[in-house]
Amino acid sequence: MKILVLGGSGTQGRTALYDLAADPHISHIICADIRFDELEKIRPFTDMSKISTVTVDARNKEALVELFRKADVVIDLLPKDFKQYVNQAALEAFVSVVNTNYAYSLGDLDAEAKKAGIAIMPECGLDPGIDLVIYGDAKTRFDEIHVINSYCGGFPEKKACTNPLNYKLSWIWKGVLSSTMRDARIIRDKKIIEIPAMNQHDEINIHTVDFPGLGELEAIPNGDAVYFTDLMGLTGTIRQTGRYSLRWPGWSAFWRPLKQLGFLSEEPVKGLACPVTPLDFLDKLLGPQLEYGSDEKDLTVMINVFEGIKDKKKMRFTSTMLIERDLDTGILAMSKGVGYTAAIVARMIVNGDIREKGVLSPTKHIPVQKFMDSLKKRGIQIKEEITVL
């Protein structure tokens, strides 16, 4: 089996390389990126003999197509800005691709992917990703679903909370900043409510949840929950749904006034010698200050809560997950959730565990038990609780 990893030198990419290189069924891994010095971080514990590196411009479709034809499947861990180039290359090379970005704009590619005989599997990371596999599993456990609330977040362990944000970087800081300006759609009392990005951190829109062993966490609406209930054909029975980011308490109080003052604007500030946006300024100013120390753990937490009817009884199904950084390898908890998931699903496509073609979804097309078993082998355990209400 030969696998191409786009963005393989990044934080999530290195974790995927480490996982793939340990698989005896994989003979060759192509790591495509623009620089490779970060690969030294995994060299002490990774079989690098299987890995070759290729410098690539992801906007060069011809170069991408040539690379794709050298692999059985592609894992795309590039920023979302490149997904159109990646998907077009997959169609021309007739090679399936797995990525971790939201699928909001991919529906029109379904017919093309079917015609090319390939699978395009977006949303295969942590969130979206693991949560959506759980969504699909939960749907089979109920006769009718009334509530779906999904919570996920990455943040430092308590002893690593050494700055006013109580936050450090387990993924791209600019991506974190962008997520603090993301519109949300939820359902409350059967009514669809749209929450503009500017109001995402308003007190009326946030609440707290308690996670076993960690205590109170702040939940911030983040993303379009209705998109997924529509995708699964459940919106008609849903009374309440939302997708929420989790942080230590105080996160929203920090960002609320900054948003109101325009610190997350992507418009250049007038009067400066060169075009600089507030978002770019915060990216460059704060990013270097939010790195983890080698002895500090990041935590990744996920909670999914479903309520509905099964055999005429009201039931609640709750799944919880906690991932911690491995200090021996330095692999971050967030990277495990993203990199392992993408690597597992890519194998499933090549091995025939996933046979469907077209634009696929983790809510429908990933074999749940095999996926969960694969996570468990990598130290990621999802706990389940069923309660009759």
FIPATI-865207 format. One record per residue (C-alpha): residue in three letters; residue number from 1; x, y, z. Coordinates in steps of 0.05 Angstrom, whole numbers, plus 5000, padded with zeros to 4 digits. Example, Ala and Ser with C-alpha at 12.3 -4.5 7.8 and 13.67 -1.06 7.14 Angstrom:
# residues 2
['ALA' 1 [5246 4910 5156]],
['SER' 2 [5273 4979 5143]],
END
This chain:
# residues 389
['MET' 1 [5000 5000 5000]],
['LYS' 2 [5026 5069 4981]],
['ILE' 3 [4999 5132 5014]],
['LEU' 4 [5010 5205 4998]],
['VAL' 5 [5005 5254 5056]],
['LEU' 6 [4996 5327 5036]],
['GLY' 7 [5021 5373 5091]],
['GLY' 8 [5058 5314 5121]],
['SER' 9 [5110 5358 5156]],
['GLY' 10 [5058 5395 5197]],
['THR' 11 [5035 5379 5267]],
['GLN' 12 [4978 5333 5246]],
['GLY' 13 [5016 5307 5186]],
['ARG' 14 [5075 5282 5227]],
['THR' 15 [5026 5243 5271]],
['ALA' 16 [4996 5211 5209]],
['LEU' 17 [5065 5193 5183]],
['TYR' 18 [5084 5161 5250]],
['ASP' 19 [5021 5120 5250]],
['LEU' 20 [5027 5098 5177]],
['ALA' 21 [5100 5080 5182]],
['ALA' 22 [5086 5029 5237]],
['ASP' 23 [5038 4991 5191]],
['PRO' 24 [5072 4930 5158]],
['HIS' 25 [5021 4932 5101]],
['ILE' 26 [5045 5001 5079]],
['SER' 27 [5106 4999 5036]],
['HIS' 28 [5116 5072 5018]],
['ILE' 29 [5093 5139 5045]],
['ILE' 30 [5102 5203 5006]],
['CYS' 31 [5107 5265 5050]],
['ALA' 32 [5090 5326 5007]],
['ASP' 33 [5101 5396 5036]],
['ILE' 34 [5142 5459 5026]],
['ARG' 35 [5194 5445 5081]],
['PHE' 36 [5214 5384 5120]],
['ASP' 37 [5257 5406 5180]],
['GLU' 38 [5200 5390 5228]],
['LEU' 39 [5205 5316 5209]],
['GLU' 40 [5265 5312 5256]],
['LYS' 41 [5215 5313 5314]],
['ILE' 42 [5189 5244 5296]],
['ARG' 43 [5253 5212 5271]],
['PRO' 44 [5274 5181 5338]],
['PHE' 45 [5211 5138 5342]],
['THR' 46 [5188 5131 5269]],
['ASP' 47 [5209 5084 5213]],
['MET' 48 [5233 5138 5166]],
['SER' 49 [5258 5087 5115]],
['LYS' 50 [5187 5083 5087]],
['ILE' 51 [5180 5158 5080]],
['SER' 52 [5203 5199 5020]],
['THR' 53 [5194 5274 5015]],
['VAL' 54 [5170 5316 4956]],
['THR' 55 [5166 5391 4953]],
['VAL' 56 [5100 5412 4921]],
['ASP' 57 [5060 5474 4906]],
['ALA' 58 [4989 5452 4922]],
['ARG' 59 [4962 5503 4872]],
['ASN' 60 [4998 5468 4815]],
['LYS' 61 [4946 5418 4792]],
['GLU' 62 [4991 5383 4743]],
['ALA' 63 [5043 5370 4798]],
['LEU' 64 [4989 5345 4845]],
['VAL' 65 [4960 5297 4793]],
['GLU' 66 [5029 5268 4780]],
['LEU' 67 [5039 5257 4855]],
['PHE' 68 [4970 5227 4864]],
['ARG' 69 [4984 5175 4811]],
['LYS' 70 [5041 5148 4853]],
['ALA' 71 [4994 5131 4911]],
['ASP' 72 [4935 5085 4927]],
['VAL' 73 [4902 5139 4969]],
['VAL' 74 [4915 5211 4990]],
['ILE' 75 [4910 5242 5059]],
['ASP' 76 [4900 5317 5053]],
['LEU' 77 [4922 5356 5115]],
['LEU' 78 [4932 5422 5080]],
['PRO' 79 [4893 5485 5100]],
['LYS' 80 [4822 5488 5072]],
['ASP' 81 [4843 5541 5020]],
['PHE' 82 [4875 5485 4979]],
['LYS' 83 [4818 5435 4979]],
['GLN' 84 [4792 5455 4910]],
['TYR' 85 [4860 5440 4879]],
['VAL' 86 [4866 5375 4917]],
['ASN' 87 [4797 5350 4898]],
['GLN' 88 [4806 5367 4824]],
['ALA' 89 [4873 5330 4824]],
['ALA' 90 [4839 5269 4856]],
['LEU' 91 [4786 5268 4801]],
['GLU' 92 [4838 5273 4745]],
['ALA' 93 [4885 5221 4776]],
['PHE' 94 [4827 5173 4795]],
['VAL' 95 [4854 5168 4866]],
['SER' 96 [4812 5173 4929]],
['VAL' 97 [4826 5228 4980]],
['VAL' 98 [4812 5237 5055]],
['ASN' 99 [4814 5305 5087]],
['THR' 100 [4795 5338 5153]],
['ASN' 101 [4758 5400 5128]],
['TYR' 102 [4683 5414 5130]],
['ALA' 103 [4645 5390 5069]],
['TYR' 104 [4596 5448 5062]],
['SER' 105 [4615 5463 4989]],
['LEU' 106 [4629 5393 4963]],
['GLY' 107 [4560 5367 4944]],
['ASP' 108 [4569 5385 4870]],
['LEU' 109 [4629 5339 4866]],
['ASP' 110 [4590 5277 4883]],
['ALA' 111 [4571 5259 4812]],
['GLU' 112 [4642 5273 4787]],
['ALA' 113 [4673 5229 4841]],
['LYS' 114 [4625 5172 4825]],
['LYS' 115 [4642 5177 4752]],
['ALA' 116 [4716 5176 4768]],
['GLY' 117 [4706 5116 4813]],
['ILE' 118 [4736 5149 4874]],
['ALA' 119 [4717 5168 4944]],
['ILE' 120 [4724 5239 4970]],
['MET' 121 [4718 5233 5045]],
['PRO' 122 [4719 5301 5080]],
['GLU' 123 [4710 5315 5155]],
['CYS' 124 [4756 5258 5176]],
['GLY' 125 [4793 5289 5234]],
['LEU' 126 [4775 5300 5307]],
['ASP' 127 [4718 5351 5301]],
['PRO' 128 [4692 5343 5249]],
['GLY' 129 [4709 5269 5246]],
['ILE' 130 [4705 5225 5307]],
['ASP' 131 [4643 5262 5330]],
['LEU' 132 [4608 5248 5263]],
['VAL' 133 [4622 5174 5267]],
['ILE' 134 [4589 5176 5336]],
['TYR' 135 [4531 5214 5305]],
['GLY' 136 [4521 5158 5254]],
['ASP' 137 [4525 5105 5308]],
['ALA' 138 [4476 5142 5353]],
['LYS' 139 [4425 5145 5297]],
['THR' 140 [4421 5069 5296]],
['ARG' 141 [4408 5067 5371]],
['PHE' 142 [4343 5107 5371]],
['ASP' 143 [4276 5102 5338]],
['GLU' 144 [4270 5178 5341]],
['ILE' 145 [4322 5230 5361]],
['HIS' 146 [4303 5295 5395]],
['VAL' 147 [4369 5322 5421]],
['ILE' 148 [4440 5323 5393]],
['ASN' 149 [4491 5366 5428]],
['SER' 150 [4565 5360 5410]],
['TYR' 151 [4623 5390 5450]],
['CYS' 152 [4696 5388 5432]],
['GLY' 153 [4758 5427 5450]],
['GLY' 154 [4833 5426 5460]],
['PHE' 155 [4868 5464 5516]],
['PRO' 156 [4926 5457 5565]],
['GLU' 157 [4926 5416 5627]],
['LYS' 158 [4919 5459 5689]],
['LYS' 159 [4994 5464 5704]],
['ALA' 160 [5007 5487 5633]],
['CYS' 161 [4958 5546 5639]],
['THR' 162 [5014 5597 5645]],
['ASN' 163 [4984 5655 5606]],
['PRO' 164 [4922 5700 5613]],
['LEU' 165 [4885 5659 5559]],
['ASN' 166 [4894 5592 5595]],
['TYR' 167 [4907 5567 5524]],
['LYS' 168 [4964 5540 5482]],
['LEU' 169 [4971 5517 5411]],
['SER' 170 [4954 5446 5389]],
['TRP' 171 [4936 5469 5318]],
['ILE' 172 [4947 5529 5273]],
['TRP' 173 [4937 5593 5313]],
['LYS' 174 [4907 5631 5254]],
['GLY' 175 [4856 5575 5249]],
['VAL' 176 [4839 5583 5322]],
['LEU' 177 [4831 5658 5312]],
['SER' 178 [4786 5646 5251]],
['SER' 179 [4743 5598 5291]],
['THR' 180 [4729 5654 5341]],
['MET' 181 [4694 5690 5283]],
['ARG' 182 [4650 5633 5258]],
['ASP' 183 [4575 5637 5249]],
['ALA' 184 [4534 5584 5284]],
['ARG' 185 [4466 5552 5273]],
['ILE' 186 [4431 5514 5329]],
['ILE' 187 [4361 5489 5344]],
['ARG' 188 [4327 5507 5408]],
['ASP' 189 [4255 5489 5424]],
['LYS' 190 [4248 5463 5352]],
['LYS' 191 [4267 5532 5324]],
['ILE' 192 [4330 5544 5282]],
['ILE' 193 [4371 5600 5312]],
['GLU' 194 [4427 5634 5274]],
['ILE' 195 [4483 5663 5316]],
['PRO' 196 [4527 5713 5279]],
['ALA' 197 [4602 5707 5290]],
['MET' 198 [4603 5774 5325]],
['ASN' 199 [4556 5748 5378]],
['GLN' 200 [4587 5679 5386]],
['HIS' 201 [4619 5696 5453]],
['ASP' 202 [4562 5737 5482]],
['GLU' 203 [4541 5713 5551]],
['ILE' 204 [4471 5694 5527]],
['ASN' 205 [4501 5645 5477]],
['ILE' 206 [4551 5608 5522]],
['HIS' 207 [4540 5558 5577]],
['THR' 208 [4582 5510 5618]],
['VAL' 209 [4588 5435 5621]],
['ASP' 210 [4621 5390 5672]],
['PHE' 211 [4672 5339 5647]],
['PRO' 212 [4692 5282 5694]],
['GLY' 213 [4760 5295 5725]],
['LEU' 214 [4767 5365 5696]],
['GLY' 215 [4707 5403 5723]],
['GLU' 216 [4672 5462 5692]],
['LEU' 217 [4686 5479 5619]],
['GLU' 218 [4659 5537 5577]],
['ALA' 219 [4618 5518 5516]],
['ILE' 220 [4617 5566 5457]],
['PRO' 221 [4572 5556 5396]],
['ASN' 222 [4616 5540 5337]],
['GLY' 223 [4591 5517 5269]],
['ASP' 224 [4528 5494 5235]],
['ALA' 225 [4494 5439 5275]],
['VAL' 226 [4433 5440 5230]],
['TYR' 227 [4475 5421 5170]],
['PHE' 228 [4488 5353 5202]],
['THR' 229 [4417 5340 5225]],
['ASP' 230 [4395 5356 5153]],
['LEU' 231 [4449 5309 5126]],
['MET' 232 [4423 5252 5170]],
['GLY' 233 [4349 5268 5156]],
['LEU' 234 [4335 5283 5229]],
['THR' 235 [4319 5357 5231]],
['GLY' 236 [4244 5344 5231]],
['THR' 237 [4246 5311 5299]],
['ILE' 238 [4301 5352 5332]],
['ARG' 239 [4281 5396 5390]],
['GLN' 240 [4352 5417 5408]],
['THR' 241 [4420 5413 5374]],
['GLY' 242 [4485 5451 5376]],
['ARG' 243 [4559 5444 5363]],
['TYR' 244 [4604 5477 5415]],
['SER' 245 [4678 5490 5426]],
['LEU' 246 [4704 5476 5497]],
['ARG' 247 [4753 5520 5534]],
['TRP' 248 [4772 5535 5606]],
['PRO' 249 [4725 5587 5635]],
['GLY' 250 [4743 5659 5617]],
['TRP' 251 [4756 5648 5543]],
['SER' 252 [4694 5685 5520]],
['ALA' 253 [4704 5742 5569]],
['PHE' 254 [4772 5753 5538]],
['TRP' 255 [4749 5753 5465]],
['ARG' 256 [4683 5789 5472]],
['PRO' 257 [4711 5860 5479]],
['LEU' 258 [4767 5847 5429]],
['LYS' 259 [4716 5827 5376]],
['GLN' 260 [4675 5889 5390]],
['LEU' 261 [4737 5932 5380]],
['GLY' 262 [4754 5898 5314]],
['PHE' 263 [4816 5859 5335]],
['LEU' 264 [4794 5799 5293]],
['SER' 265 [4780 5840 5230]],
['GLU' 266 [4811 5817 5165]],
['GLU' 267 [4810 5888 5137]],
['PRO' 268 [4878 5924 5136]],
['VAL' 269 [4886 5978 5189]],
['LYS' 270 [4888 6047 5157]],
['GLY' 271 [4948 6092 5169]],
['LEU' 272 [5002 6038 5174]],
['ALA' 273 [5063 6036 5130]],
['CYS' 274 [5041 5968 5101]],
['PRO' 275 [4976 5930 5097]],
['VAL' 276 [4967 5893 5163]],
['THR' 277 [4901 5866 5189]],
['PRO' 278 [4885 5860 5263]],
['LEU' 279 [4878 5785 5253]],
['ASP' 280 [4948 5780 5223]],
['PHE' 281 [4976 5823 5279]],
['LEU' 282 [4946 5777 5333]],
['ASP' 283 [4971 5716 5294]],
['LYS' 284 [5042 5740 5294]],
['LEU' 285 [5042 5771 5363]],
['LEU' 286 [5008 5717 5404]],
['GLY' 287 [5024 5654 5366]],
['PRO' 288 [5098 5649 5388]],
['GLN' 289 [5077 5661 5460]],
['LEU' 290 [5028 5602 5462]],
['GLU' 291 [5074 5543 5447]],
['TYR' 292 [5074 5482 5493]],
['GLY' 293 [5136 5466 5533]],
['SER' 294 [5165 5396 5523]],
['ASP' 295 [5139 5377 5593]],
['GLU' 296 [5069 5404 5584]],
['LYS' 297 [5007 5365 5561]],
['ASP' 298 [4950 5387 5518]],
['LEU' 299 [4883 5356 5531]],
['THR' 300 [4829 5341 5479]],
['VAL' 301 [4759 5332 5505]],
['MET' 302 [4696 5310 5469]],
['ILE' 303 [4625 5300 5494]],
['ASN' 304 [4566 5279 5451]],
['VAL' 305 [4496 5277 5481]],
['PHE' 306 [4436 5246 5445]],
['GLU' 307 [4365 5240 5471]],
['GLY' 308 [4305 5208 5440]],
['ILE' 309 [4258 5148 5438]],
['LYS' 310 [4277 5075 5436]],
['ASP' 311 [4224 5021 5442]],
['LYS' 312 [4174 5074 5467]],
['LYS' 313 [4221 5094 5524]],
['LYS' 314 [4258 5161 5531]],
['MET' 315 [4333 5149 5530]],
['ARG' 316 [4397 5188 5534]],
['PHE' 317 [4462 5165 5502]],
['THR' 318 [4525 5201 5523]],
['SER' 319 [4595 5189 5496]],
['THR' 320 [4658 5221 5527]],
['MET' 321 [4730 5221 5505]],
['LEU' 322 [4794 5249 5535]],
['ILE' 323 [4861 5247 5499]],
['GLU' 324 [4926 5269 5531]],
['ARG' 325 [4993 5287 5500]],
['ASP' 326 [5046 5233 5499]],
['LEU' 327 [5107 5266 5531]],
['ASP' 328 [5153 5210 5509]],
['THR' 329 [5142 5225 5435]],
['GLY' 330 [5116 5296 5443]],
['ILE' 331 [5056 5279 5400]],
['LEU' 332 [4999 5326 5419]],
['ALA' 333 [4930 5300 5439]],
['MET' 334 [4898 5342 5384]],
['SER' 335 [4944 5311 5332]],
['LYS' 336 [4925 5242 5354]],
['GLY' 337 [4851 5257 5344]],
['VAL' 338 [4863 5286 5275]],
['GLY' 339 [4922 5248 5247]],
['TYR' 340 [4902 5179 5271]],
['THR' 341 [4831 5187 5245]],
['ALA' 342 [4853 5208 5176]],
['ALA' 343 [4904 5151 5173]],
['ILE' 344 [4853 5099 5196]],
['VAL' 345 [4801 5120 5144]],
['ALA' 346 [4851 5123 5087]],
['ARG' 347 [4869 5050 5101]],
['MET' 348 [4796 5031 5103]],
['ILE' 349 [4786 5059 5033]],
['VAL' 350 [4846 5021 5004]],
['ASN' 351 [4828 4957 5041]],
['GLY' 352 [4756 4957 5017]],
['ASP' 353 [4724 4969 5085]],
['ILE' 354 [4695 5031 5053]],
['ARG' 355 [4671 5013 4983]],
['GLU' 356 [4624 5070 4966]],
['LYS' 357 [4645 5122 4914]],
['GLY' 358 [4628 5196 4911]],
['VAL' 359 [4630 5249 4965]],
['LEU' 360 [4622 5209 5029]],
['SER' 361 [4609 5226 5101]],
['PRO' 362 [4634 5198 5168]],
['THR' 363 [4561 5198 5191]],
['LYS' 364 [4543 5145 5139]],
['HIS' 365 [4603 5110 5108]],
['ILE' 366 [4654 5092 5162]],
['PRO' 367 [4645 5023 5195]],
['VAL' 368 [4635 5043 5267]],
['GLN' 369 [4661 4983 5306]],
['LYS' 370 [4724 4975 5264]],
['PHE' 371 [4738 5049 5270]],
['MET' 372 [4728 5049 5345]],
['ASP' 373 [4772 4987 5353]],
['SER' 374 [4827 5022 5312]],
['LEU' 375 [4823 5084 5358]],
['LYS' 376 [4827 5039 5419]],
['LYS' 377 [4891 5006 5393]],
['ARG' 378 [4921 5075 5391]],
['GLY' 379 [4901 5091 5462]],
['ILE' 380 [4838 5131 5447]],
['GLN' 381 [4779 5103 5485]],
['ILE' 382 [4708 5130 5480]],
['LYS' 383 [4665 5117 5540]],
['GLU' 384 [4590 5107 5532]],
['GLU' 385 [4532 5114 5580]],
['ILE' 386 [4459 5098 5566]],
['THR' 387 [4406 5126 5613]],
['VAL' 388 [4331 5113 5612]],
['LEU' 389 [4297 5180 5627]],
END
